[in-house]
Amino acid sequence: MKLGYFKKDYSILNKTGTLITDSYLQGNKNFLILLLLFFLNSATLTLLAQKTDSFSIPDNFTTPAELSLYFSKQMSEPENDSFEMKVKILDEAIKSARLHNFLTAAANFYYDKGLLLYRAHKYKESKQSYLAAKQIYLKFNDLVNVRRTFEEIGYCYERLGLADSASNYYEANLKISKNIKNDSTLALAYSNLGHAAWRKGNFSSALENYTNALKIRKQLNLYEDIASSLNSIGSVYWKRGNYGKSLDYFFQSLKIRKNIKEYFGMITVLNNIGSVYQKLKYYNKAKEYFLSASQLSDSSGYKFGQSYSSYNLGLLDLELGGAESAIKHLDKSIKISTIISELNLLAIAKISLGKCYEKNENLKLAEKYYTEAINESEKHSDSFALASAGNNLAKILIKNNGSKNEILPLLNRSLSICQNENLKELLKDNYEAFYLLYKRENDIRNEQNYFRKFVEVKDSLFNEKLVNDMTNLIVRFEIEKTEGENYLLRKDKQLQQAEIEAERTLRNLILVIAVLCLSLLIVIFYLYSHKTKLNSQINSQKLAVETLNKELIERNAELDSINRTKDKFFSIISHDIKNPAGVINNFSVLLIKNYDNLTNDEVQKIIQSIKNSSDTLIHLIFNLLDWSRSQLDKIEPNIIKILVGDVLDEVYRLYESNAELKNISLEIEKENNCSVMADPQMINSVLRNLLSNAIKFTHPGGIIKISVKSADKYCKISIIDNGIGMEEETLNDLFKRDIMISMHGTASEKGTGMGLMLCKEFVSLNGGEIGVTSKINEGSTFWFTLPSA
């Protein structure tokens, strides 16, 4: 028999932190009946429950029910509450059941032992116990129990990171569910197959199985399970980068869970919605949903929700540069996860905490938390966390001159996981760590080999990121457009309501006047004053209507502006991206078809042309993305204290090779302690555009000087070239938002005219000023200021 003590919540924490939840509890009606008999016949049970310190077992059981009741009593005793005692009791129960040839009872005890071991994260031992139960159930052709045993074995394999083995048992589970014609278990079987496909990265299969589960659950009106399936489907679209559809399914799931007051599921989906908004860089909205999930977790006492929400808030702060606040959130998540033994979340939270300390240059604490994350990951076979923590720990050891014999096992294990599970981001980090190790060891052959692999994976990820950024931009535009339309609809509704109210008031006024006209003359003066008051109210309402009309007109103008911005954006894309892309394509075809007939010099020239066009295309895409964000009027600077020299060094390294190609000298005069309050990404974009323009319009052999000087309240950065200069008429239109000036450089380089417009907007958002002085054939000086820290 099944003892019924162990409820199991099958929660899978995937590799991006999105939670997919499907809970299932298989009860046993026979046990409930027997338990009732137990309380009604305590005298008999007292006799059966006698035991000694040596755990002696009676040998005179006549029925399986009698044996089951005895061990049920043993399990419920307070002194037997420890994990070790429960395992011992179940082992004795299995032994006794087999001795009395009560095989069905023995199978149920194996099953309960599997549940107990699973809850203790002993997945290998749990699987063995379920396999023993399965053999007995198969012998008696007990398909109901065979099905649920297959299901549990699948969960064990999933926890052990063996997704293929898990899929095999879920497939068998699906076949049995179809045979026994139990639709609710059939839906769960499809859902479990979806989970397994998810772990293997087969998102098409995952989507198909989740959709099949959703159809069945809708037919059965299983609202809690419907919400779970919608959440799972949303998570698939999240992994595919389709954030629009992802949000749609998450909001459907949230609506159902609100209606049925399923608060734990609401917490999960609130966190998922926050994660999508974070990916789309709507940081305020992301924080709003994470905080909502955190508050709901606190009010409902849901420990896992508290830990998961704190984890997401920590990741958000870490992305925004707030390492100290991120540490507080992650510490809270780790403490709660430790209490509730949520090992998956505990491991990834420790990895993130290690990154915080590494960012703060506290390598000792970073090494501590990466090591602990590895230990936690090994306990429950979390391969993703194990690979991530291994990469990070290896990099720390390389920095600290750790032993090669200590570092290589970490990297080799991480490499194997990354290759088996197609974890490209972690694979890039792994190859980089190998490269750094062999560079330190002066092993040139391996250093070059792993650097080449690192660059290949990095380029592949960069191309994917460009596609995702463009997709995200369209999703963001649709969100902004929808919000604008919703605002206009709300205002239109308010306007209609105001007009109805005015009509109602006027109708009532006419009725009052008609009645008052029949009254005595003595009341006329009173009615006159009353009429005057009502007219005043009508005028006020008409004024309110006019105000609403004015707002409606302004909002329509804003919507027209948004549409014009979109048209301008796609016009730039269609014209300026195709030119360098065409150059890359044409020269690539030329190189492929005529490689054997070309000289080395000709090949070098073709490759250089491809490189120049690639640089132009990448620079254009960066500017397009920055410009489009600024045009949506939703960009929010992340103002923090930064050293101007650090940002300048980063931009210098980026354009050093471009200057060398034109034989241009770059000279930097900076004050190392010049710190400002600004958004580092925006200032990076400003410096990139100004330095790129200086190189573009300076003749070969020229000089570009970069000056950084601090004053009491601001820091001034200047880029000075001795290039071609500009006329006064050009200077007057240079920073105007509605005018894009495009000029060819000294080597016929072409631009879009967006760069300087971006510079002005970004400097203004950071509280600074920008300006330029120039003379024809003598050069130009671009300068901008930022508030001192």
N, C-alpha and C positions, 0 to 999 in steps of 0.2 A: 504493500500500500504506500501511497505518497503521504508523508507526514504533514506537508502543507505549511512548514515554517518559513520557507524561503521564497519571498517575492523578489523578482528580478527585473530591473529596469535596463533595457538594452539600449544604451546611449553610445553613439559612435562619434567621437570628436575627430573631425577630419583634419587634413593637413593645413587648412587655412584658418582654422578656428571656428568653423561653422558647425553647429550642433544639429544632428538629425536624430529624432527620438521616436522609438516605437516600443511601447510597453506591452507586456503580455504576461498574464498570470494564469496558469492552468490549475484549476482547483480539483478536488476529488470528493464527490458527494458521499461515497462510501465512508470515507474517513470522518466526515461530519456526523454521520449517523452513529458510527462507532464511538466518537468522542462524546456524544450525548449519552450513550449507554454507559460510558465510563463514569460520568458524573452521577448517573442513576444507580450504579451498582458499585459504590466505593468500597464496600467490604470485600468484594471479589478482587478488585484491583489492588487493594492493600496487600492481599495475600500474594498476588502476582508480582508486586513491586518490591518484594523483599530482596535485599542485596547485601553483599559484604564488601570489605575493602578490596578483596581480591577480584571483585566483579564476577561473582559466581552467577551462572545463568541456569534457571530451572530447565529441566529436560523433559517436562511432561506436558508440553503444549499439544492440544488436540486439534486446534484449527488455526489457520493463518490469522484470523481476527484476534485470537487470544494472544498470539505472539506479537502482533503489531501493537496491541494495546499496552503490552508490557514495556516494549522499548519506547513507545510514545511517552509513557510515564517517566522513564529514565531520562529522556531528552528534556522534559519539562522541569526536572529538579533543579533548584538554584545552584547546588554544588557542581552540577554538570554543565554549567553555562559557558565554559571555556571552549575554544575551538578544538583543542586537543581531545577533551573529554567527549565532545560530540562525534568526532571522527572515530574514537575508540568504541563508542556505543554502536555506531552504525556498522563498524567492522564486525562486532560481536553479533549484531542483528543479522547481517548477511550470513555469517558462519552458522548461526542457529537455524535460519530459514533453510539453508542448504542441507543441514543435518536432518531436518524434519521433512525434506523434499517439498517445501513450500516455495516453488520456484518463482511464482508470480510475486510473492512477497519479497523474495530476494532481489528481483529486478527493481521493485519499487525502492528498496533500500539503496541499491546501487545508484538509482536516479537521484535520490535525496542526497547521497554522499557527493555526487557530481555537482549539485547545486551548492552545497556547503563549500566545496573546494573552489568553485568558481568565484563565490563571494570573497574568498580569501586570496584571489588572484593567482591561484595555483592551477593554471589552465591545462597544463600537460596531464597532471594527475586527475583533474576533472574530466578530461576527455576519455581517459582510460576507464573511469567509472561508468560513464555514459555508454561506452562501447560494450562493457559487460552487460549493462541493462538491455542494450539493443539486441544482443544475441539471444537473450531469454524471450524478449517480446516477439522476435521473429519466429522463434520455435513454436509459440502459441498463436502465431498469425494475428497478434494484437496490433492492428494497423494504427489505431488511435495513439497508442503509446509509442509505437515505432516512429510515427510522424514527429511527435514532440521530442523524442530522443534525438532524431536526425537534426532537428532544429537546434537543440542544445549543443550537439557536437559541432555544428556549423559555427555557432557563436565562439566556441573554444578555438577553432582553427582561425577565425577572424582575429581574435585577441592575440594569437600566436604569430600573426602576420602572414599566414598561409592562405591567401585569398582564393587560390585555385581549389584547394581542398575544401574550403568553406563553401564555394560555389557548387561543388559536386554534391555535398550533403543538402544544400538548399534546393538543388534540382530534384534530388530524390524526395525531399520533403514536399515539393510542388506536385510531383506525380501522385504521391499518396493522398495529398489534399484533394486532388481532382477525383481520385477513386472513391474516397469516403464522402465526397460531395458536401464538404463543409466550407461555405464561401468565406467566412471570416478568417479561417486558417489559411485558405487559398490566397487571400489578400495579403496576409502576413508573410506567406512564402514568397510572393512576388516582391514585397518590400525588402525582405532579407536578401534576395537575389540582387536587388538594386544596390543595397549596401555593399555587397561583395564586388559588384562591377565598379562601384565608386572607388573602392580601395585600390583596384587594379588600374584605375584611370580610364576605364571604358565607359565614358559618359553617355554614349548613345544607348548602350545596353541598359545602363542605370535608368535613363529617362524612360525607356520602353517599359521596364518592370515597375517603376514607380507609377507610371500612367495606368498600367493594368490594375495595380492595387487600388488606385484612386477610383477607377470605374466601378469596381466591386463594392467598395466602401460607400460610394454614393448610392448604389442600388439598395444597400442595407441600411442607409441613413445612420452610419456610424460616424457621428460628427467629430468626435475626438480624433478618430483615426483618419478622417478626411483631412482635418487640419494638419496632421502629421505628414500625410502624403503631399499636401500642397507645399509644406515646408521643405520636404526632401526634393521636390521638383524645382523649387526655387534655388536650392543649393546647387543643383546640376547646372542651371543657367548661370549661376554665380561663377562656377568653375570654368564655364565656357566663355566668360567675359560678357555675356548678354545681360547687363545690369538692369535694363528696362524690364525684361520679362521676369528677372529674378525678383525685383521689387513688387511686380504685379502678384506673383504667387505668394510672396511673404505677407503682403497686405491681405490677401484672401484668407490665408491661414490665421492671421491676427484677428480678423473680423469674426471668424467662427469661434475662436478661443475666447474672445471677449463675450460673445453671446452665451456660451455654455459655461462661462466663468472658470475656464481651465487655466488657472493662473501660472502653473509651472510651464506649460507650453507657451503662454504669452511671453514669459521671461525669455525663453529660447528665441522666439521669433523677433522680439524687440531687439535683442542683441544682433541677430542676423541682419535686420534692416539697418541698424547702426553701422555694421561692417560694410554694407554696400555703399552707404553715404560716405564713409571714410575713404573707400576706394575711389569714389567720384570726387573726392576732396571737398565735400560739403562737411567740413569739420564741425561746425556748430550743430548741424542736424544730427551728425553721428553722435556727438556728445549728448544731445537731448535724448536720443533713444537709449543710449547706454545708461544714462542716469535714471530714466523711467524704469528700465529693467532692474537697476539696482534698488530703487525705492520699492518696487513691487516685491522683490526678493526679501527685503528687510521686513515689510509689512506681513508677508505670508510665512516668514521664517524658513524660506527655501535656501538652504546652505549652498547647494551647488550653484543656484542662480546668483547668490552673493559673490561667490568665488569667480564665476564666469564673467559677470558684469565688471568686477574689479580688474580682471585680466584685460578685458577689452579697453577699459578706461586707461590702463597702463600702457597698452600698445599705442593708443591714440596720443597720449602725452609724449611717448618716446618718439613718435613720428614728427610731432610738432616741436621737438627739441627740448621739452621739459623733463630732463632725466630725473630730477629730484622728485617731482610729483609722480612720475611714472613708477619710481621705486616704492613709494608709499602704497599705491594701488596694487602693485605686484606682490609686495610683502603681505598685504591683506589676503590676496588670492591664495598665496602659498600656505598661510596659516590655516585658512578654512579648508583647503584641499587636503591638508595633512590630517585634520580632524576627521573628515568624512572619507578618507582613504580614496580620493579621486586622483589616481596616479597619472592618468593621461594629462589632465589639466595641470597637475603639480609639476610634471616634467617640462612642459612647454613654458610655464610661468617662470621656472628657474632659468631656462635658457634666455628668456627676455630680460630677466633681472641681471643675468651675467652680461648681456649687451649694454645695459644701463651703466654698470660699473666699468665696463671696458670703455664706454664713451667718456666717462669721468676720469680715465687713466688709472683707475684702481684695479690693476691687473691681478692682484692677489685675490680679491673678492670675486672678480670675474672667473678666475680659475676654479675657485671653490664652488660656485654655483653651476658651472658647466660640468664639473665632476659629479656633483650631486644629481644633476639632470641625467647623466649617463647611467648612474646607479638606479634611478627611478625608472628609466626607460627599459633597462634590462629586466627589471622585476615583472613587467607586464608586456614585454616584447613590442614596444612601440618603436617600430623601425624608423619612422620619420624623425621623431625626437632624438633617437639614438644617433642617426646620421648628422643631424644639425648640431647637437651638442659635441659630437666627436670632431667635426670640422672646426668649431669655435675653440675648443680646448687645444687642438693641435696648433692653431695660429698663436694662441697665447704662449704655448711652450716654445714655439719657434722664436717669438720675440724675447723670451727669457733664456734663450740658449739651452733649451731642454735637450735631453738625450734623443738622438735619432732613433734608437731602439725603442724608446717610449712613444715617439710621435708616429712612426710608420704603422704600427698596428691600429691606431685610431683612424688614420687616413685610409688604410686598406679596407677596414670594415665599413666606413662611411661610403667609400667608392663602390663597394659591392651592393650596398643598399640603394644608392642613387641610380646605378645602372639597372638593377632589377625592377625598381619601381618607377623609372623614368622621371626622376626628380631633378629637372634641369637646373633650377636655381641653386639647389644644394650641390649639384655636380659642378657647376661653375666655381662655387666656393671651395670645393674639394680640390679641383685642379689648380686653383690659385695657391692653396696651402702647399700642395706638392711642389709647385714652382718655387715658392719662397723657401721651402726646406732645401731643395737641391741647389738653389742659388747660394744659400748660406754655406752649404757643404762644398761649393765650387765644383759640383758635378755638372759640367756644361751640357753634356748630351741629354741627361734627364731634365735639366732645367729648360732647355729649348723645347723638348718634347712636350712637357706639361704646359709651358707657356703657349705653345701652338694650340693645344687642346682647350686651354682656358679661353683664348681669343675666339676660337670657333664657337664654343657654347655661348660666350658673351654676345657675339654678333647675332647668333640665332635668337637669343632672348631679347636683344635690342630691337630686332625686326618685329618680333611679336609685340613688344611694348609700343612701338610706333602704331601698329594696327589697333591695339587696344586703346591708345590715347585718342586716336581719331574716332573710334566707336564711342568712347566715353564722352567725347566732346559733343557728339550728336545727341546722346542720352541727356547730357546736361542741358543742351539747348531745348530739347523737348520738355524737360522738367520746368525750366524757366518759362517757356511759352505756356505750358499748362497752368502754372501758378498765375501768370498774368491774365489768362482767360478766365480762370476761376475768380480772380479779384474783380474783373469787369462784370461777371455774372452776378456776384454778390452785390455790387453797387447798383446794377440794373434792377435787381430784386428789391433793394432798399428804395430805389426811385419809384418803382411801381407801387410799393406799399405806402409810400408818402402820398402819391397821387390818390390812391384809394381812400386814405385817411382824410385827405382834403375834400374829396367828393362827399364822403359820409358826413363830415362836419357841415358842409354847405347845405346838404339835404336837410339835416337836422335844423339848421338855422331857418330855412324857409318854412319848415313846419312850425317852429316856435313863433315866427312872425305872423303866420296865418291865424294861429290860436290867439295871439296877443291883440290882433286887430279887432277881435270880437269882445275884448275886455272893456272895462270901464275906462273913461277918459282920465280918471284919476291916476291910472297905472301907466299912462303913456310915457311920462317922464322917466319912470324906472325902466321901462322897456327900451327907451332910446339909449340910455346909458349902458344897458346890458348888450344892446346891439353893437355899440361902439367897441366894447371889450371883445366881442366875438370877431369883429372885423380885424382887430389887431392880431388876434390869434391866426386868422386866415393869412394875413400878410406875412407873419413869421413863418408859417408853413410854406407859403409860396417862395419865400427867400431860401428856405431849406432845400426846396425842390430845385431852384436855380443853382444853388451851390453843388448839389449832387450832379446836375447836368454838366456843370463846368468840370467837375472831377472826372466824369465819364469821357468827356472830350479829351482831357489831358491823358487819360489812360489809353484811349484809342491812338493818340499820337505816339505814346511810348511803344505800343505794340507795332505800329508802322515802322518806327525806328529800329526795333528789333529785327523785323523782316528785312529792312534795307541792309542792316549789318550782316545778316545771313547771306544775302545776295552778293555783297561785296566780298565776303569771306570765300565763298565758293568760286567767285570770279577769279580771285587771286590764285586759288588752288589750281583751277583749270589752265591758267595761262603760264604760271611761273614754275609749277612742278614738272610739267611735261617736257620743258626744254632740257634741264640737266638729266632727267630720266631718259629722254631720247638719246642724248649723247652717250650715256652709260650703255644703253642697249646697242646702239649702232657700233661703238668701238668694241663692245664685247663680241658681237657677231663677226666683226672684221678680224679680231684676234683669233677666234675659234676657227674660222674658215681658212685663214692665210698664215697661221702660226709658223708652219714649216718654211714658208717663203719669206718671212720677215727677218730682218737683221735684229741683233740685240738692241741697237739704238732705237730702231723703229718700235720694237716691243716696249721698250722703256718709255718712249714718248706716249704710246697708246695707254699704257698703265697710268702714267702721270695725268693724262686727260681724264681717265675714269676716276682717279683719286680727286682731282679738282672738282669734277661735277658732283661726286659724292659729298665732298665738303660743302659745296654750295647747297645741295639738296637738304643735308642735315641741318645746316644753319637756317635755311628757309623754314623747315618744319618746326624747329624750336621757336622761331619768331612767330609763326602762325599760331602755335599753341598758346604762347604767352599773350599774343594780341587778341585771340578769340576770347580768352578768359577775361581780359580787361574790358572787352566790348559788352560782356554780359552784365557788367556793373555789379558783380557779386564777388569780385576778388577781395580778399581780406589779407592785408600784410601780417606776417607773423613776426612782430617786432621783438627782437632779442638783442642782447649785447654781443657785438662781434668785433673782431680785429680786422680792420680794413686790409692790413698786410696779408692775412691768411687768404681772403677772397681774391686779392690781387695776384698772389702766387699761383693760385689754382687756375685763373684765367691766363696768366703768363705761360704756364706749362701747356695749356691748350693751344695757344697760337704761336708758340715759339717756332715750331717747324714751318708754319705759313710764312713767318717773317724771313726765316733762313732761305726759303725757296726764292724770295725776291731780293736776297742779299741786303735786307734791312736790319739795322742795329736797333735793339730794344734796350733802353736805359731806364732804370727805376731809381727814383729818389723817394724813399719812404721813411716815416717815423714808426718804428716797430711797435710802440705803445699807443698808437692812434686807434682808439676804440669808439664805436658809434652805436646808436640804437636804431636798428634797421632790420629788414627782412633779408637774410643772406641770399636766398634764391633770386629775389628781385635785383639786388645789387650786383650779383653775378651776371644776370642778364644784361644790365646796363653796361658793365665793364666789357662784356663780350662784344656787344654791338659797337661801342665806341672804338675799341682796339681793332676790331675787324675792319671798320671804316678807315681808320688811320692807315692800316696796312694796304687797304685797297687803293687809296688815293695818294700813296707815297711812291715816288719813283724808285726803281732798283738802286741800291747803294745809299738810300736815304737813312734818316735817323728819326726814331720815335722816342720821345721822353715821357715817362709816366711819373707824375709828382703827387705825393701825399703829404699835406701839411695840416696841422691841427691848430685851432684857435680856442678861445675860451668856451664858446657855445657851439661850435661846429667844426667839422673836418672837411677840407677842400681837396678834391681829387681832380687832377688835370691830365689830359692826354694831348701832347704837343707833337705835331709832325711838320716836316718841311716839304710837304707835298704840293699838289696843284692849287690848293686854295679855292675860294668861292667868291662870286660876285655879291654885292650888297643886296641885290634883288632876291637872290637865292637864300641868303641869310634870313631875310624877313619872313619867308614862307617855311622855314626849315622845321619848326616844331608845331605847325598847325595840324590839328586833328583831322580836318577834312581834306588835306592836301598830302598826297604821297609823292615825294620827289625821288625819281630813280635815275641814277647817273652811272656811267661806265667808269671803272677804275683805270689805273695806269697800265694794267695788263689786260684790259677789256673785261674785267670782272663786272658782273651784273648784279644789281640788288633790286628789292621790291619797294623800298621807301618806307617800310614799316618800322625799321629799327629805331630811328630817332624818335618817332611818335611813342613807341613803347618806353624809351628811356625817359621822356618827359613825364609820362603817366606814372611810371614806377618811382621816379625820384619824388614827384609830388605826393604820392601815397605814403612815402616814408618821411615826409616833412622837410624835404630839401628843395633846392633850386638848381636849375641847369642853364648853361649859357654857352656861347661860342663867339670867338673872334677869328677873323680870317682875312688874308690878302691873296690876291691872285698871284700864282707862281712863287709865293713865299711860304705857304702852309696855313694850317688851322690849329686853333687851340680850343678843345672842348673841355669844359669844367662843370662839376656839380658839387653841391655841398650836402652834408648829412648832419643831423644833430649829434653832438658829442655825448658819450655815455657818462 
